[in-house]
Amino acid sequence: MRLDKYLKVSRLIKRRTVANEACDAGRVLLNDKPARASAAVKAGDIVEIQFGGKSVKVEVLDVKETVRKEEAESMFRYL
């Protein structure tokens, strides 16, 4: 699955366009490397998102095309 879509489906970022812009600005790291929005995400990957002064680091546990809001947090684990 594309990185920008994963960020939206997992609800780490609210909108796909915002996720796309964050990737283009270099604020999203995939396995400690700057990632493009089209980068493939799979279980076991480490995603780090920099929001202004703070950063969120998560491990991808599951990749699903669609997920309910209550189950979205089961797709990743905070590090």
Secondary structure, DSSP 8 states (H G I E B T S, - for coil): -BHHHHHHHTTSSS-HHHHHHHHHTT-EEETTEE--TT-B--TT-EEEEEETTEEEEEEE----S---GGGGGGGEEE-
